[in-house]
Amino acid sequence: MQKRLVSIEQCVGSALSHDLTRIIPGQVKETAFKKGHVVRENDLPLLKDMGRRNLYVLTLGADDLHENVAAAQLARMMSGQGLVIGEAAEGKVNLTAGRNGLLKVNAKALASLNAVNDLAVSTLHTNTPCQKGELVAAAKIVPLVVSRGALERAKNICARMGLILEVKPFLPLQVGAVITGSEIVSGRVRDGFDLAVRPRLAAYGASLLDKVQVGDDPARIAEAIAAFAGRGADMVLVTGGLSVDPDDRTRLGVRKVGARQVFYGTPVLPGAMFLYALLGSVPVLGLPACVFYNHRTVFDLLLPRFMAGERPTRAQIWALGHGGLCRLCDECDFPRCSFGKGGPRQRQAARSKP
């Protein structure tokens, strides 16, 4: 890379080596052209108005890449499906979600990519639910010019370790709801499903196949689960709460229908009593009572993953303990908070409940 002084007419097609400021006394003081800007023919009149007749420009060597060119290449090589790659500017390319879905980040590959000198990639946390058009990542080239070798190393990392990120689409699942509890069937306690659970399903594009109240009889619970599976439900939710009692009706009903329990109990608070079982390939989720009176629970961490077609493993559930403590803020800003992410709180203004 070389920096040389040439006339502005000779600058066309070359990159500026520094910012150029335009000043109109008493009216304007602004950066008219930023460092790295590639001069165009239609820039010449403004440059002359600014009193510029000669400029310092960059001449790239055979092994050099301008920051915008390199950033665009980096963004393309690291991106999977469901992402929209923006235009490069000042050595940075923003990546936005091209659809509603679940952001997946290959954290190990990301760390390896950021270990390459002069490259910087920032993302949201993996498993963050995102909306179409939402900013999810940015690829940045730190200096004005970077070596082709750095991009080649990044390319090799992506080839060896896989894509850095993608947005998996939420699937249009059909969900059956089994409402347990004699107090609900008798009308003594109001069923909170429509208020607490149905909006969560709708937010991810799921449809409620049907909702049935069955009381506390494990046989009726089992029959209802089996009936939903027979009707083509993609997922069955069993609500009414779970307990540590050995004769817990929900667990007995799930066991009676022949579903295989994947896990019962999570290191997430609220949500320690969450139940996940599989009836064939159909997830059966037992929702703890906290779902009905807490803003956010383990259900909010796992529902997006089920909606994206994933089946969490026991090891993945165990890992949720890091960051799995909800702060129970008066003003909930999930998923922009640390809940379920293991990272620092981003919004310090919210207060925790006593």
BALOBA-1460 file (C-alpha; in Angstrom, 3 decimals):
// residues 354
<rec num="1" residu="m" x="0.000" y="0.000" z="0.000"/>
<rec num="2" residu="q" x="1.308" y="3.420" z="-0.976"/>
<rec num="3" residu="k" x="0.053" y="6.940" z="-0.250"/>
<rec num="4" residu="r" x="0.681" y="9.562" z="-2.930"/>
<rec num="5" residu="l" x="-0.367" y="13.131" z="-3.766"/>
<rec num="6" residu="v" x="-2.134" y="13.519" z="-7.127"/>
<rec num="7" residu="s" x="-4.501" y="15.955" z="-8.814"/>
<rec num="8" residu="i" x="-8.192" y="15.417" z="-8.122"/>
<rec num="9" residu="e" x="-8.800" y="14.466" z="-11.776"/>
<rec num="10" residu="q" x="-6.303" y="11.640" z="-11.356"/>
<rec num="11" residu="c" x="-7.978" y="10.558" z="-8.106"/>
<rec num="12" residu="v" x="-11.064" y="9.085" z="-9.762"/>
<rec num="13" residu="g" x="-11.210" y="5.393" z="-8.863"/>
<rec num="14" residu="s" x="-8.739" y="5.734" z="-5.984"/>
<rec num="15" residu="a" x="-9.346" y="5.600" z="-2.241"/>
<rec num="16" residu="l" x="-8.764" y="8.613" z="0.003"/>
<rec num="17" residu="s" x="-6.128" y="8.171" z="2.680"/>
<rec num="18" residu="h" x="-7.860" y="10.517" z="5.170"/>
<rec num="19" residu="d" x="-11.162" y="12.276" z="5.926"/>
<rec num="20" residu="l" x="-11.972" y="15.495" z="4.088"/>
<rec num="21" residu="t" x="-13.869" y="18.213" z="5.941"/>
<rec num="22" residu="r" x="-16.152" y="20.723" z="4.252"/>
<rec num="23" residu="i" x="-16.497" y="24.117" z="5.954"/>
<rec num="24" residu="i" x="-18.894" y="26.941" z="5.108"/>
<rec num="25" residu="p" x="-18.217" y="29.666" z="7.713"/>
<rec num="26" residu="g" x="-21.170" y="30.133" z="10.021"/>
<rec num="27" residu="q" x="-23.188" y="27.389" z="8.326"/>
<rec num="28" residu="v" x="-21.567" y="23.990" z="7.937"/>
<rec num="29" residu="k" x="-18.690" y="21.976" z="9.263"/>
<rec num="30" residu="e" x="-18.942" y="18.311" z="8.295"/>
<rec num="31" residu="t" x="-17.025" y="15.327" z="7.010"/>
<rec num="32" residu="a" x="-17.797" y="15.396" z="3.299"/>
<rec num="33" residu="f" x="-15.669" y="12.364" z="2.402"/>
<rec num="34" residu="k" x="-14.449" y="9.682" z="4.755"/>
<rec num="35" residu="k" x="-11.111" y="7.946" z="4.725"/>
<rec num="36" residu="g" x="-11.236" y="5.110" z="2.231"/>
<rec num="37" residu="h" x="-13.904" y="6.730" z="0.040"/>
<rec num="38" residu="v" x="-13.350" y="5.818" z="-3.607"/>
<rec num="39" residu="v" x="-13.443" y="9.062" z="-5.573"/>
<rec num="40" residu="r" x="-16.026" y="9.252" z="-8.380"/>
<rec num="41" residu="e" x="-16.322" y="11.632" z="-11.312"/>
<rec num="42" residu="n" x="-19.356" y="13.346" z="-9.769"/>
<rec num="43" residu="d" x="-17.347" y="14.068" z="-6.594"/>
<rec num="44" residu="l" x="-15.060" y="16.503" z="-8.436"/>
<rec num="45" residu="p" x="-17.324" y="19.612" z="-8.328"/>
<rec num="46" residu="l" x="-17.733" y="19.376" z="-4.557"/>
<rec num="47" residu="l" x="-14.003" y="18.799" z="-4.108"/>
<rec num="48" residu="k" x="-13.313" y="21.955" z="-6.110"/>
<rec num="49" residu="d" x="-15.869" y="23.889" z="-4.034"/>
<rec num="50" residu="m" x="-13.911" y="22.759" z="-0.979"/>
<rec num="51" residu="g" x="-10.724" y="24.227" z="-2.493"/>
<rec num="52" residu="r" x="-9.186" y="20.859" z="-3.229"/>
<rec num="53" residu="r" x="-6.963" y="20.552" z="-6.267"/>
<rec num="54" residu="n" x="-4.725" y="17.714" z="-5.081"/>
<rec num="55" residu="l" x="-5.366" y="14.789" z="-2.721"/>
<rec num="56" residu="y" x="-3.529" y="11.984" z="-1.035"/>
<rec num="57" residu="v" x="-4.812" y="8.649" z="-2.331"/>
<rec num="58" residu="l" x="-4.006" y="5.034" z="-1.635"/>
<rec num="59" residu="t" x="-2.480" y="2.699" z="-4.150"/>
<rec num="60" residu="l" x="-3.133" y="-0.913" z="-3.201"/>
<rec num="61" residu="g" x="-0.534" y="-3.602" z="-3.663"/>
<rec num="62" residu="a" x="-1.197" y="-7.015" z="-5.176"/>
<rec num="63" residu="d" x="-1.784" y="-8.503" z="-1.703"/>
<rec num="64" residu="d" x="-3.959" y="-5.640" z="-0.432"/>
<rec num="65" residu="l" x="-7.748" y="-5.425" z="-0.116"/>
<rec num="66" residu="h" x="-9.649" y="-2.239" z="0.619"/>
<rec num="67" residu="e" x="-11.630" y="-2.462" z="3.882"/>
<rec num="68" residu="n" x="-15.051" y="-2.361" z="2.173"/>
<rec num="69" residu="v" x="-14.151" y="-5.064" z="-0.337"/>
<rec num="70" residu="a" x="-12.734" y="-7.259" z="2.419"/>
<rec num="71" residu="a" x="-15.707" y="-6.681" z="4.744"/>
<rec num="72" residu="a" x="-18.138" y="-7.717" z="2.001"/>
<rec num="73" residu="q" x="-16.155" y="-10.900" z="1.370"/>
<rec num="74" residu="l" x="-15.990" y="-11.687" z="5.081"/>
<rec num="75" residu="a" x="-19.753" y="-11.207" z="5.506"/>
<rec num="76" residu="r" x="-20.529" y="-13.532" z="2.609"/>
<rec num="77" residu="m" x="-18.237" y="-16.341" z="3.698"/>
<rec num="78" residu="m" x="-19.530" y="-16.412" z="7.287"/>
<rec num="79" residu="s" x="-23.268" y="-16.233" z="6.543"/>
<rec num="80" residu="g" x="-25.733" y="-19.063" z="6.197"/>
<rec num="81" residu="q" x="-29.399" y="-19.034" z="5.296"/>
<rec num="82" residu="g" x="-31.898" y="-16.549" z="6.659"/>
<rec num="83" residu="l" x="-29.569" y="-13.532" z="6.629"/>
<rec num="84" residu="v" x="-29.507" y="-10.327" z="4.597"/>
<rec num="85" residu="i" x="-26.052" y="-8.901" z="3.918"/>
<rec num="86" residu="g" x="-25.931" y="-5.107" z="3.869"/>
<rec num="87" residu="e" x="-23.710" y="-2.742" z="1.910"/>
<rec num="88" residu="a" x="-20.142" y="-2.221" z="3.072"/>
<rec num="89" residu="a" x="-19.382" y="1.174" z="4.584"/>
<rec num="90" residu="e" x="-16.323" y="2.284" z="6.564"/>
<rec num="91" residu="g" x="-15.064" y="-1.278" z="6.561"/>
<rec num="92" residu="k" x="-18.216" y="-2.716" z="8.125"/>
<rec num="93" residu="v" x="-21.118" y="-4.819" z="6.869"/>
<rec num="94" residu="n" x="-24.284" y="-5.270" z="8.912"/>
<rec num="95" residu="l" x="-26.175" y="-8.552" z="8.759"/>
<rec num="96" residu="t" x="-29.891" y="-8.576" z="9.480"/>
<rec num="97" residu="a" x="-32.413" y="-11.369" z="9.869"/>
<rec num="98" residu="g" x="-34.082" y="-12.151" z="6.572"/>
<rec num="99" residu="r" x="-36.984" y="-13.837" z="8.352"/>
<rec num="100" residu="n" x="-38.459" y="-14.401" z="11.775"/>
<rec num="101" residu="g" x="-36.439" y="-17.158" z="13.341"/>
<rec num="102" residu="l" x="-33.817" y="-18.402" z="15.762"/>
<rec num="103" residu="l" x="-30.298" y="-17.040" z="15.474"/>
<rec num="104" residu="k" x="-27.667" y="-19.768" z="15.598"/>
<rec num="105" residu="v" x="-24.049" y="-18.774" z="16.181"/>
<rec num="106" residu="n" x="-21.102" y="-21.132" z="15.955"/>
<rec num="107" residu="a" x="-19.330" y="-19.596" z="18.939"/>
<rec num="108" residu="k" x="-16.182" y="-21.692" z="18.620"/>
<rec num="109" residu="a" x="-15.742" y="-20.789" z="14.957"/>
<rec num="110" residu="l" x="-16.522" y="-17.160" z="15.763"/>
<rec num="111" residu="a" x="-13.703" y="-17.054" z="18.302"/>
<rec num="112" residu="s" x="-11.288" y="-18.558" z="15.770"/>
<rec num="113" residu="l" x="-12.347" y="-16.007" z="13.175"/>
<rec num="114" residu="n" x="-11.770" y="-13.112" z="15.575"/>
<rec num="115" residu="a" x="-8.301" y="-14.473" z="16.316"/>
<rec num="116" residu="v" x="-7.289" y="-13.524" z="12.762"/>
<rec num="117" residu="n" x="-5.499" y="-10.165" z="12.822"/>
<rec num="118" residu="d" x="-7.475" y="-7.176" z="11.496"/>
<rec num="119" residu="l" x="-10.843" y="-8.989" z="11.437"/>
<rec num="120" residu="a" x="-13.664" y="-8.356" z="13.898"/>
<rec num="121" residu="v" x="-17.076" y="-10.049" z="13.934"/>
<rec num="122" residu="s" x="-19.763" y="-9.255" z="16.507"/>
<rec num="123" residu="t" x="-23.074" y="-11.105" z="16.904"/>
<rec num="124" residu="l" x="-26.036" y="-11.406" z="19.193"/>
<rec num="125" residu="h" x="-26.076" y="-14.452" z="21.450"/>
<rec num="126" residu="t" x="-26.831" y="-17.795" z="19.880"/>
<rec num="127" residu="n" x="-30.445" y="-18.990" z="20.267"/>
<rec num="128" residu="t" x="-31.756" y="-15.425" z="20.295"/>
<rec num="129" residu="p" x="-35.223" y="-15.235" z="18.711"/>
<rec num="130" residu="c" x="-35.198" y="-12.449" z="16.143"/>
<rec num="131" residu="q" x="-37.583" y="-10.643" z="13.852"/>
<rec num="132" residu="k" x="-37.148" y="-10.049" z="10.136"/>
<rec num="133" residu="g" x="-35.022" y="-6.951" z="9.601"/>
<rec num="134" residu="e" x="-33.400" y="-7.075" z="13.050"/>
<rec num="135" residu="l" x="-29.640" y="-6.466" z="13.252"/>
<rec num="136" residu="v" x="-27.994" y="-9.720" z="14.367"/>
<rec num="137" residu="a" x="-24.302" y="-9.370" z="13.449"/>
<rec num="138" residu="a" x="-21.637" y="-7.139" z="11.934"/>
<rec num="139" residu="a" x="-18.418" y="-7.956" z="10.088"/>
<rec num="140" residu="k" x="-15.686" y="-5.338" z="10.413"/>
<rec num="141" residu="i" x="-12.223" y="-4.848" z="8.932"/>
<rec num="142" residu="v" x="-10.163" y="-2.911" z="11.470"/>
<rec num="143" residu="p" x="-7.553" y="-1.138" z="9.252"/>
<rec num="144" residu="l" x="-8.218" y="0.689" z="5.992"/>
<rec num="145" residu="v" x="-6.401" y="-2.028" z="4.046"/>
<rec num="146" residu="v" x="-6.064" y="-5.707" z="4.916"/>
<rec num="147" residu="s" x="-4.003" y="-8.488" z="3.393"/>
<rec num="148" residu="r" x="-5.632" y="-11.095" z="1.184"/>
<rec num="149" residu="g" x="-3.998" y="-13.668" z="3.438"/>
<rec num="150" residu="a" x="-6.223" y="-12.644" z="6.357"/>
<rec num="151" residu="l" x="-9.346" y="-13.266" z="4.277"/>
<rec num="152" residu="e" x="-7.918" y="-16.583" z="3.110"/>
<rec num="153" residu="r" x="-7.420" y="-17.663" z="6.722"/>
<rec num="154" residu="a" x="-11.001" y="-16.669" z="7.496"/>
<rec num="155" residu="k" x="-12.219" y="-18.672" z="4.512"/>
<rec num="156" residu="n" x="-10.324" y="-21.742" z="5.723"/>
<rec num="157" residu="i" x="-11.834" y="-21.399" z="9.211"/>
<rec num="158" residu="c" x="-15.366" y="-21.289" z="7.783"/>
<rec num="159" residu="a" x="-14.641" y="-24.280" z="5.540"/>
<rec num="160" residu="r" x="-13.172" y="-26.291" z="8.416"/>
<rec num="161" residu="m" x="-15.512" y="-25.298" z="11.256"/>
<rec num="162" residu="g" x="-18.743" y="-24.500" z="9.441"/>
<rec num="163" residu="l" x="-20.839" y="-21.371" z="8.959"/>
<rec num="164" residu="i" x="-20.537" y="-18.727" z="11.623"/>
<rec num="165" residu="l" x="-24.237" y="-17.901" z="11.772"/>
<rec num="166" residu="e" x="-27.685" y="-18.496" z="10.296"/>
<rec num="167" residu="v" x="-31.311" y="-17.759" z="11.140"/>
<rec num="168" residu="k" x="-33.406" y="-20.908" z="11.345"/>
<rec num="169" residu="p" x="-37.065" y="-20.275" z="10.480"/>
<rec num="170" residu="f" x="-39.826" y="-20.795" z="13.000"/>
<rec num="171" residu="l" x="-42.052" y="-23.620" z="11.836"/>
<rec num="172" residu="p" x="-45.861" y="-23.290" z="11.627"/>
<rec num="173" residu="l" x="-46.452" y="-25.894" z="14.336"/>
<rec num="174" residu="q" x="-49.868" y="-27.191" z="15.351"/>
<rec num="175" residu="v" x="-50.033" y="-27.332" z="19.158"/>
<rec num="176" residu="g" x="-52.427" y="-29.218" z="21.412"/>
<rec num="177" residu="a" x="-53.049" y="-28.022" z="24.987"/>
<rec num="178" residu="v" x="-54.005" y="-30.344" z="27.841"/>
<rec num="179" residu="i" x="-55.215" y="-28.397" z="30.876"/>
<rec num="180" residu="t" x="-54.931" y="-30.321" z="34.136"/>
<rec num="181" residu="g" x="-56.143" y="-29.543" z="37.638"/>
<rec num="182" residu="s" x="-59.500" y="-30.275" z="39.276"/>
<rec num="183" residu="e" x="-59.663" y="-26.690" z="40.510"/>
<rec num="184" residu="i" x="-59.708" y="-25.501" z="36.878"/>
<rec num="185" residu="v" x="-62.251" y="-28.054" z="35.672"/>
<rec num="186" residu="s" x="-64.546" y="-27.171" z="38.584"/>
<rec num="187" residu="g" x="-64.253" y="-23.477" z="37.815"/>
<rec num="188" residu="r" x="-62.757" y="-22.583" z="41.193"/>
<rec num="189" residu="v" x="-59.594" y="-21.319" z="39.492"/>
<rec num="190" residu="r" x="-59.500" y="-19.575" z="36.137"/>
<rec num="191" residu="d" x="-57.577" y="-21.253" z="33.333"/>
<rec num="192" residu="g" x="-54.654" y="-18.962" z="32.519"/>
<rec num="193" residu="f" x="-53.647" y="-20.604" z="29.237"/>
<rec num="194" residu="d" x="-55.151" y="-18.001" z="26.929"/>
<rec num="195" residu="l" x="-53.545" y="-15.153" z="28.831"/>
<rec num="196" residu="a" x="-50.097" y="-16.613" z="29.543"/>
<rec num="197" residu="v" x="-49.369" y="-19.287" z="26.937"/>
<rec num="198" residu="r" x="-51.384" y="-18.676" z="23.770"/>
<rec num="199" residu="p" x="-49.684" y="-15.293" z="23.043"/>
<rec num="200" residu="r" x="-46.267" y="-16.933" z="23.338"/>
<rec num="201" residu="l" x="-47.251" y="-19.529" z="20.746"/>
<rec num="202" residu="a" x="-48.701" y="-16.911" z="18.415"/>
<rec num="203" residu="a" x="-45.530" y="-14.819" z="18.634"/>
<rec num="204" residu="y" x="-43.607" y="-17.631" z="16.930"/>
<rec num="205" residu="g" x="-46.281" y="-18.495" z="14.385"/>
<rec num="206" residu="a" x="-47.732" y="-21.587" z="16.072"/>
<rec num="207" residu="s" x="-51.442" y="-22.454" z="15.830"/>
<rec num="208" residu="l" x="-53.546" y="-23.916" z="18.619"/>
<rec num="209" residu="l" x="-55.044" y="-27.176" z="17.384"/>
<rec num="210" residu="d" x="-57.361" y="-27.418" z="20.379"/>
<rec num="211" residu="k" x="-57.475" y="-27.079" z="24.142"/>
<rec num="212" residu="v" x="-59.046" y="-29.656" z="26.488"/>
<rec num="213" residu="q" x="-59.543" y="-29.702" z="30.246"/>
<rec num="214" residu="v" x="-59.040" y="-33.114" z="31.836"/>
<rec num="215" residu="g" x="-58.689" y="-32.611" z="35.590"/>
<rec num="216" residu="d" x="-56.196" y="-34.652" z="37.594"/>
<rec num="217" residu="d" x="-56.861" y="-38.184" z="36.302"/>
<rec num="218" residu="p" x="-53.589" y="-39.552" z="34.816"/>
<rec num="219" residu="a" x="-55.587" y="-41.794" z="32.465"/>
<rec num="220" residu="r" x="-57.477" y="-38.817" z="31.029"/>
<rec num="221" residu="i" x="-54.236" y="-36.854" z="30.729"/>
<rec num="222" residu="a" x="-52.692" y="-39.741" z="28.800"/>
<rec num="223" residu="e" x="-55.765" y="-40.082" z="26.575"/>
<rec num="224" residu="a" x="-55.726" y="-36.380" z="25.731"/>
<rec num="225" residu="i" x="-52.026" y="-36.431" z="24.837"/>
<rec num="226" residu="a" x="-52.508" y="-39.513" z="22.660"/>
<rec num="227" residu="a" x="-55.531" y="-37.944" z="20.964"/>
<rec num="228" residu="f" x="-53.570" y="-34.829" z="20.019"/>
<rec num="229" residu="a" x="-50.723" y="-36.925" z="18.649"/>
<rec num="230" residu="g" x="-53.267" y="-38.892" z="16.621"/>
<rec num="231" residu="r" x="-54.700" y="-35.657" z="15.203"/>
<rec num="232" residu="g" x="-51.305" y="-34.603" z="13.907"/>
<rec num="233" residu="a" x="-50.199" y="-32.214" z="16.638"/>
<rec num="234" residu="d" x="-46.560" y="-31.166" z="16.262"/>
<rec num="235" residu="m" x="-46.286" y="-30.444" z="19.991"/>
<rec num="236" residu="v" x="-48.417" y="-31.012" z="23.089"/>
<rec num="237" residu="l" x="-48.394" y="-28.733" z="26.121"/>
<rec num="238" residu="v" x="-49.624" y="-30.009" z="29.471"/>
<rec num="239" residu="t" x="-50.402" y="-27.186" z="31.884"/>
<rec num="240" residu="g" x="-51.523" y="-26.936" z="35.477"/>
<rec num="241" residu="g" x="-48.173" y="-27.174" z="37.234"/>
<rec num="242" residu="l" x="-45.876" y="-29.977" z="38.334"/>
<rec num="243" residu="s" x="-44.610" y="-30.971" z="41.757"/>
<rec num="244" residu="v" x="-41.954" y="-33.084" z="43.438"/>
<rec num="245" residu="d" x="-44.598" y="-35.512" z="44.722"/>
<rec num="246" residu="p" x="-44.055" y="-39.077" z="43.467"/>
<rec num="247" residu="d" x="-47.736" y="-39.203" z="42.463"/>
<rec num="248" residu="d" x="-47.624" y="-35.970" z="40.443"/>
<rec num="249" residu="r" x="-50.568" y="-36.347" z="38.078"/>
<rec num="250" residu="t" x="-48.967" y="-34.680" z="35.068"/>
<rec num="251" residu="r" x="-45.881" y="-36.864" z="35.119"/>
<rec num="252" residu="l" x="-47.987" y="-39.977" z="35.679"/>
<rec num="253" residu="g" x="-50.144" y="-39.093" z="32.698"/>
<rec num="254" residu="v" x="-47.113" y="-38.471" z="30.475"/>
<rec num="255" residu="r" x="-45.598" y="-41.763" z="31.605"/>
<rec num="256" residu="k" x="-48.892" y="-43.610" z="31.118"/>
<rec num="257" residu="v" x="-49.193" y="-42.535" z="27.474"/>
<rec num="258" residu="g" x="-45.785" y="-44.090" z="26.806"/>
<rec num="259" residu="a" x="-43.823" y="-40.900" z="26.216"/>
<rec num="260" residu="r" x="-40.082" y="-41.100" z="26.850"/>
<rec num="261" residu="q" x="-38.985" y="-38.571" z="29.449"/>
<rec num="262" residu="v" x="-35.969" y="-36.643" z="28.152"/>
<rec num="263" residu="f" x="-35.578" y="-34.579" z="31.300"/>
<rec num="264" residu="y" x="-37.540" y="-33.372" z="34.270"/>
<rec num="265" residu="g" x="-36.160" y="-30.369" z="36.138"/>
<rec num="266" residu="t" x="-33.934" y="-27.620" z="34.772"/>
<rec num="267" residu="p" x="-31.239" y="-25.346" z="36.242"/>
<rec num="268" residu="v" x="-33.324" y="-22.326" z="35.229"/>
<rec num="269" residu="l" x="-35.230" y="-20.114" z="37.651"/>
<rec num="270" residu="p" x="-38.125" y="-19.623" z="37.236"/>
<rec num="271" residu="g" x="-38.775" y="-23.018" z="35.667"/>
<rec num="272" residu="a" x="-37.075" y="-25.720" z="37.707"/>
<rec num="273" residu="m" x="-40.072" y="-28.089" z="37.379"/>
<rec num="274" residu="f" x="-40.202" y="-28.087" z="33.568"/>
<rec num="275" residu="l" x="-40.846" y="-31.489" z="31.949"/>
<rec num="276" residu="y" x="-39.867" y="-32.560" z="28.452"/>
<rec num="277" residu="a" x="-40.817" y="-35.910" z="26.960"/>
<rec num="278" residu="l" x="-41.148" y="-37.373" z="23.467"/>
<rec num="279" residu="l" x="-44.125" y="-39.394" z="22.259"/>
<rec num="280" residu="g" x="-42.530" y="-40.773" z="19.147"/>
<rec num="281" residu="s" x="-41.259" y="-37.592" z="17.538"/>
<rec num="282" residu="v" x="-43.839" y="-35.313" z="19.177"/>
<rec num="283" residu="p" x="-42.524" y="-33.146" z="22.042"/>
<rec num="284" residu="v" x="-44.686" y="-33.203" z="25.160"/>
<rec num="285" residu="l" x="-43.921" y="-30.268" z="27.430"/>
<rec num="286" residu="g" x="-45.108" y="-30.093" z="31.032"/>
<rec num="287" residu="l" x="-45.318" y="-26.442" z="32.021"/>
<rec num="288" residu="p" x="-44.645" y="-25.505" z="35.652"/>
<rec num="289" residu="a" x="-46.987" y="-23.106" z="37.429"/>
<rec num="290" residu="c" x="-44.445" y="-20.259" z="37.196"/>
<rec num="291" residu="v" x="-45.300" y="-19.877" z="33.509"/>
<rec num="292" residu="f" x="-48.615" y="-18.333" z="34.584"/>
<rec num="293" residu="y" x="-47.289" y="-15.660" z="36.925"/>
<rec num="294" residu="n" x="-43.703" y="-14.813" z="35.862"/>
<rec num="295" residu="h" x="-42.867" y="-12.583" z="32.924"/>
<rec num="296" residu="r" x="-40.227" y="-15.010" z="31.696"/>
<rec num="297" residu="t" x="-39.360" y="-18.587" z="32.549"/>
<rec num="298" residu="v" x="-37.526" y="-21.575" z="31.098"/>
<rec num="299" residu="f" x="-40.458" y="-21.934" z="28.694"/>
<rec num="300" residu="d" x="-39.389" y="-18.702" z="26.997"/>
<rec num="301" residu="l" x="-35.849" y="-20.034" z="26.555"/>
<rec num="302" residu="l" x="-36.876" y="-23.394" z="25.118"/>
<rec num="303" residu="l" x="-40.030" y="-22.605" z="23.131"/>
<rec num="304" residu="p" x="-38.143" y="-20.788" z="20.317"/>
<rec num="305" residu="r" x="-35.866" y="-23.796" z="19.942"/>
<rec num="306" residu="f" x="-38.782" y="-26.213" z="19.631"/>
<rec num="307" residu="m" x="-40.429" y="-23.813" z="17.194"/>
<rec num="308" residu="a" x="-37.272" y="-23.935" z="15.057"/>
<rec num="309" residu="g" x="-37.476" y="-27.732" z="14.961"/>
<rec num="310" residu="e" x="-34.772" y="-28.419" z="17.522"/>
<rec num="311" residu="r" x="-34.838" y="-31.085" z="20.213"/>
<rec num="312" residu="p" x="-32.686" y="-29.912" z="23.156"/>
<rec num="313" residu="t" x="-30.430" y="-32.518" z="24.710"/>
<rec num="314" residu="r" x="-29.846" y="-33.053" z="28.409"/>
<rec num="315" residu="a" x="-26.378" y="-31.507" z="28.087"/>
<rec num="316" residu="q" x="-27.856" y="-28.397" z="26.471"/>
<rec num="317" residu="i" x="-30.372" y="-28.092" z="29.279"/>
<rec num="318" residu="w" x="-27.682" y="-28.429" z="31.927"/>
<rec num="319" residu="a" x="-25.728" y="-25.620" z="30.235"/>
<rec num="320" residu="l" x="-28.684" y="-23.249" z="30.688"/>
<rec num="321" residu="g" x="-27.717" y="-22.839" z="34.340"/>
<rec num="322" residu="h" x="-25.131" y="-20.268" z="33.227"/>
<rec num="323" residu="g" x="-27.321" y="-17.198" z="32.776"/>
<rec num="324" residu="g" x="-30.425" y="-19.134" z="33.756"/>
<rec num="325" residu="l" x="-31.345" y="-16.934" z="36.715"/>
<rec num="326" residu="c" x="-34.013" y="-14.387" z="35.802"/>
<rec num="327" residu="r" x="-33.660" y="-11.071" z="37.626"/>
<rec num="328" residu="l" x="-37.449" y="-10.641" z="37.809"/>
<rec num="329" residu="c" x="-37.174" y="-7.035" z="36.685"/>
<rec num="330" residu="d" x="-40.159" y="-4.750" z="37.074"/>
<rec num="331" residu="e" x="-39.764" y="-3.851" z="33.401"/>
<rec num="332" residu="c" x="-39.064" y="-6.959" z="31.339"/>
<rec num="333" residu="d" x="-36.982" y="-6.444" z="28.183"/>
<rec num="334" residu="f" x="-36.413" y="-10.095" z="27.274"/>
<rec num="335" residu="p" x="-34.757" y="-11.208" z="24.996"/>
<rec num="336" residu="r" x="-32.487" y="-8.146" z="25.246"/>
<rec num="337" residu="c" x="-31.439" y="-9.057" z="28.782"/>
<rec num="338" residu="s" x="-28.984" y="-11.629" z="30.131"/>
<rec num="339" residu="f" x="-31.614" y="-14.291" z="30.911"/>
<rec num="340" residu="g" x="-30.567" y="-17.529" z="29.254"/>
<rec num="341" residu="k" x="-27.416" y="-16.057" z="27.725"/>
<rec num="342" residu="g" x="-24.768" y="-16.164" z="30.411"/>
<rec num="343" residu="g" x="-23.746" y="-12.581" z="29.629"/>
<rec num="344" residu="p" x="-23.786" y="-9.286" z="31.541"/>
<rec num="345" residu="r" x="-26.940" y="-7.283" z="31.947"/>
<rec num="346" residu="q" x="-27.193" y="-4.799" z="29.078"/>
<rec num="347" residu="r" x="-29.894" y="-2.540" z="30.464"/>
<rec num="348" residu="q" x="-28.880" y="-1.282" z="33.851"/>
<rec num="349" residu="a" x="-31.873" y="0.975" z="34.357"/>
<rec num="350" residu="a" x="-34.306" y="-1.839" z="35.133"/>
<rec num="351" residu="r" x="-34.743" y="-2.582" z="38.816"/>
<rec num="352" residu="s" x="-34.942" y="-6.002" z="40.416"/>
<rec num="353" residu="k" x="-37.839" y="-6.969" z="42.613"/>
<rec num="354" residu="p" x="-37.067" y="-7.173" z="46.313"/>
